[in-house]
Amino acid sequence: MQRKSELVFADENQEYALVTKMVGNGRCQLKMNNGLEALGVIRGTMKHRVWVQVDDLVLVSCRDFQDGKVDIIHKYPADHKRQVMDMENISFVQEEKSDGEVVFDFDDI
């Protein structure tokens, strides 16, 4: 018998983030909902119990004393990810990677 877990929403001083890269040692690169990037540290109670991977939606707690570092406090399951993103109007714009082509605008010269 499988239990249904409740949806967890962000409180004060918490934000949603998308995992973009695993760095190692319980840390990962995150793209925050506000557009900034941060280093996420997987909280001790989650380590070895919840496996965080690239493209996972996580809930993070922002640190008052360190900018650019946040604590990952919850990972959303795949079925909750779409629900939370729709309900909270979250959209992470994926930046297109250029193929190395340099474009010059000669009107500005």
Contact map, one row per residue, 1 for C-alpha under 8 A:
1110000000000000000000000000000000000000000000000000000000000000000000000000000000000000000000000000000000000
1111000000000000000000000000000000000000000000000000000000000000000000000000000000000000000000000000000000000
1111100000000000000000000000000000000000000000000000000000000000000000000000000000000000000000000000000000000
0111110000000000000000000000000000000000000000000000000000000000000000000000000000000000000000000000000000000
0011111000000000000000000000000000000000000000000000000000000000000000000000000000000000000000000000000000000
0001111100000000000000000000000000000000000000000000000000000000000000000000000000000000000000000000000000000
0000111110000000000000000000000000000000000000000000000000000000000000000000000100010000000000000000000000000
0000011111000000000000000000000000000000000000000000000000000000000000000000000000000000000000000000000000000
0000001111100000000000000000000000000000000000000000000000000000000000000000000000010000000000000000000000000
0000000111110111000000000000000000000000000000000000000000100000000000000000000000000000000000000000000000000
0000000011111110000000000000000000000000000000000000000000000000000000000000000000000000000000000000000000000
0000000001111100000000000000000000000000000000000000000000000000000000000000000000000000000000000000000000000
0000000000111110000000000000000000000000000000000000000000001100000000000000000000000000000000000000000000000
0000000001111111000000000000000000000000000000000000000000111100000000000000000000000000000000000000000000000
0000000001101111100000000000000110000000000000000000000000111100000000000000000000000000000000000000000000000
0000000001000111110000000000000110000000000000000000000011110000000000000000000000000000000000000000000000000
0000000000000011111000000000011110000000000000000000000011110000000000000000000000000000000000000000000000000
0000000000000001111100000000011110000000000000000000011111000000000000000000000000000000000100000000000000000
0000000000000000111111000001111000000000000000000000111111000000000000000000000000000000000000000000000000000
0000000000000000011111000001111000000000000000000000011000000000000000000000000000000000000000000000000000000
0000000000000000001111100001110000000000000000000000010000000000000000000000000000000000000000000000000000000
0000000000000000001111110011100000000000000000000000110000000000000000000000000000000000000000000000000000000
0000000000000000000011111111100000000000000000000000000000000000000000000000000000000000000000000000000000000
0000000000000000000001111111000000000000000000000000000000000000000000000000000000000000000000000000000000000
0000000000000000000000111110000000000000000000000000000000000000000000000000000000000000000000000000000000000
0000000000000000000000111111000000000000110000100000000000000000000000000000000000000000000000000000000000000
0000000000000000000001111111100000000011110000000000000000000000000000000000000000000000000000000000000000000
0000000000000000001111110111110000000011110000000000000000000000000000000000000000000000000000000000000000000
0000000000000000001111100011111000001111000000000000000000000000000000000000000000000000000000000000000000000
0000000000000000111110000001111100001111000000000000000000000000000000000000000000000000000000000000000000000
0000000000000000111100000000111110111100000000000000000000000000000000000000000000000000000100000000000000000
0000000000000011110000000000011111111100000000000000000000000000000000000000000000000000000000000000000000000
0000000000000011110000000000001111110000000000000000000000000000000000000000000000000000011100000000000000000
0000000000000000000000000000000111110000000000000000000000000000000000000000000000000000000000000000000000000
0000000000000000000000000000001111111000000000000000000000000000000000000000000000000000000100000000000000000
0000000000000000000000000000001111111100000000000000000000000000000000000000000000000000000000000000000000000
0000000000000000000000000000111100111110000000000000000000000000000100000000000000000000000000000000000000000
0000000000000000000000000000111100011111000000000000000000000000000111000000000000000000000000000000000000000
0000000000000000000000000011110000001111100000000000000000000000000111000000000000000000000000000000000000000
0000000000000000000000000011110000000111110000000000000000010000000011110000000000000000000000000000000000000
0000000000000000000000000111000000000011111000000000000000000000000011110000000000000000000000000000000000000
0000000000000000000000000111000000000001111101100000000000000000000000111000000000000000000000000000000000000
0000000000000000000000000000000000000000111111100000000000000000000000111000000000000000000000000000000000000
0000000000000000000000000000000000000000011111100000000000000000000000000000000000000000000000000000000000000
0000000000000000000000000000000000000000001111101000000000000000000000000000000000000000000000000000000000000
0000000000000000000000000000000000000000011111111100000000000000000000001000000000000000000000000000000000000
0000000000000000000000000100000000000000011111111110000000000000000000000000000000000000000000000000000000000
0000000000000000000000000000000000000000000001111110000000000000000000000000000000000000000000000000000000000
0000000000000000000000000000000000000000000011111110000000000000000000000000000000000000000000000000000000000
0000000000000000000000000000000000000000000001111111000000000000000000000010000000000000000000000000000000000
0000000000000000000000000000000000000000000000111111100000000000000000000000000000000000000000000000000000000
0000000000000000000000000000000000000000000000000111110100000000000000000010000000000000000000000000000000000
0000000000000000001001000000000000000000000000000011111100000000000000000000000000000000000000000000000000000
0000000000000000011111000000000000000000000000000001111100000000000000000000000000000000000000000000000000000
0000000000000000011100000000000000000000000000000000111110000000000000000000000000000000000000000000000000000
0000000000000000011000000000000000000000000000000001111111000000000000000011010000000000000000000000000000000
0000000000000001111000000000000000000000000000000000001111100000000000000011000010000000000000000000000000000
0000000000000001111000000000000000000000000000000000000111110000000000011111000000000000000000000000000000000
0000000001000111100000000000000000000000000000000000000011111000000000011111000000000000000000000000000000000
0000000000000111100000000000000000000001000000000000000001111100000001111100000000000000000000000000000000000
0000000000001110000000000000000000000000000000000000000000111110000001111000000000000000000000000000000000000
0000000000001110000000000000000000000000000000000000000000011111000011100000000000000000000000000000000000000
0000000000000000000000000000000000000000000000000000000000001111111011100000000000000000000000000000000000000
0000000000000000000000000000000000000000000000000000000000000111111000000000000000000000000000000000000000000
0000000000000000000000000000000000000000000000000000000000000011111000000000000000000000000000000000000000000
0000000000000000000000000000000000000000000000000000000000000011111110000000000000000000000000000000000000000
0000000000000000000000000000000000000000000000000000000000000011111110000000000000000000000000000000000000000
0000000000000000000000000000000000001110000000000000000000000000011111000000000000000000000000000000000000000
0000000000000000000000000000000000000111100000000000000000000110011111100000000000000000000000000000000000000
0000000000000000000000000000000000000111100000000000000000011110000111110000000000000000000000000000000000000
0000000000000000000000000000000000000001111000000000000000011110000011111000000000000000000000000000000000000
0000000000000000000000000000000000000001111000000000000001111000000001111110000000000000000000000000000000000
0000000000000000000000000000000000000000011001000000000001111000000000111110000000000000000000000000000000000
0000000000000000000000000000000000000000000000000000000001110000000000011111000000000000000000000000000000000
0000000000000000000000000000000000000000000000000101000111100000000000011111100000000000000000000000000000000
0000000000000000000000000000000000000000000000000000000111100000000000000111110110000000000000000000000000000
0000000000000000000000000000000000000000000000000000000000000000000000000011111110000000000000000000000000000
0000000000000000000000000000000000000000000000000000000100000000000000000001111111000000000000000000000000000
0000000000000000000000000000000000000000000000000000000000000000000000000000111111100000000000000000000000000
0000001000000000000000000000000000000000000000000000000000000000000000000001111111110000000000000000000000000
0000000000000000000000000000000000000000000000000000000010000000000000000001111111111000000000000000000000000
0000000000000000000000000000000000000000000000000000000000000000000000000000011111111100000000000000000000000
0000000000000000000000000000000000000000000000000000000000000000000000000000001111111110000000000000000000000
0000001010000000000000000000000000000000000000000000000000000000000000000000000111111111010000000000000000000
0000000000000000000000000000000000000000000000000000000000000000000000000000000011111111111000000000000000000
0000000000000000000000000000000000000000000000000000000000000000000000000000000001111111110000000000000000000
0000000000000000000000000000000000000000000000000000000000000000000000000000000000111111110000000000000000000
0000000000000000000000000000000000000000000000000000000000000000000000000000000000011111110000000000000000000
0000000000000000000000000000000000000000000000000000000000000000000000000000000000001111111000000000000000000
0000000000000000000000000000000010000000000000000000000000000000000000000000000000011111111100000000000000000
0000000000000000000000000000000010000000000000000000000000000000000000000000000000001000111110000000000000000
0000000000000000010000000000001010100000000000000000000000000000000000000000000000000000011111000000000000000
0000000000000000000000000000000000000000000000000000000000000000000000000000000000000000001111100000000000000
0000000000000000000000000000000000000000000000000000000000000000000000000000000000000000000111110000000000000
0000000000000000000000000000000000000000000000000000000000000000000000000000000000000000000011111000000000000
0000000000000000000000000000000000000000000000000000000000000000000000000000000000000000000001111100000000000
0000000000000000000000000000000000000000000000000000000000000000000000000000000000000000000000111110000000000
0000000000000000000000000000000000000000000000000000000000000000000000000000000000000000000000011111100000000
0000000000000000000000000000000000000000000000000000000000000000000000000000000000000000000000001111100000000
0000000000000000000000000000000000000000000000000000000000000000000000000000000000000000000000000111110000000
0000000000000000000000000000000000000000000000000000000000000000000000000000000000000000000000000111111000000
0000000000000000000000000000000000000000000000000000000000000000000000000000000000000000000000000001111100000
0000000000000000000000000000000000000000000000000000000000000000000000000000000000000000000000000000111110000
0000000000000000000000000000000000000000000000000000000000000000000000000000000000000000000000000000011111000
0000000000000000000000000000000000000000000000000000000000000000000000000000000000000000000000000000001111111
0000000000000000000000000000000000000000000000000000000000000000000000000000000000000000000000000000000111111
0000000000000000000000000000000000000000000000000000000000000000000000000000000000000000000000000000000011111
0000000000000000000000000000000000000000000000000000000000000000000000000000000000000000000000000000000011111
0000000000000000000000000000000000000000000000000000000000000000000000000000000000000000000000000000000011111
